[in-house]
Structure formats: structure tokens, C-alpha cells
């Protein structure tokens, strides 16, 4: 026995995976998220997914900056 279709005849959008949430946040960091993709993200992403992906992306960005600065200072290019 199957469940009846939801009202309006449309299936609810499936929830986004963690990787899809991270991809949406990274595209948003760059500022190049398209309108149609944004609307799809709004329907599929939960606030908790966006917050978690944002924290992960911010930490990765800060880590990359720290590694870049250490490399530049260590190579003698900065001095």
C-alpha cells in the first residue's frame, strides 16, 4: 500500500545532502549563486545545514589563509 500523493500533486523536495549544502554555501561566499539554484536551495536546505556548512567553509577559508601566510613568510618573499 502506498501513501496518497501530497496536496497539489507534487512531491515534496528531497532534503539536501551535506555536500550539497557545503557547495551552496561556497557558491554563496563567491557571490555567484544563480536565481533558480537559489530558489531550489531555499526549498531543500534547512537552516541547520546552512549554519553547519557555513562554519565548515569559514574554518577552511581561515585555515587556507593561515597556511598561505606561513608559506609566504617562511619563503622570504615577504621580507
C-alpha positions, 0 to 999 in steps of 0.5 A: 500500500502506498501513501496518497500523493501530497496536496497539489500533486507534487512531491515534496523536495528531497532534503539536501545532502551535506555536500550539497549544502557545503557547495551552496554555501561556497557558491554563496561566499563567491557571490555567484549563486544563480536565481533558480539554484537559489530558489531550489536551495531555499526549498531543500536546505534547512537552516541547520545545514546552512549554519553547519556548512557555513562554519565548515567553509569559514574554518577552511577559508581561515585555515587556507589563509593561515597556511598561505601566510606561513608559506609566504613568510617562511619563503622570504618573499615577504621580507 
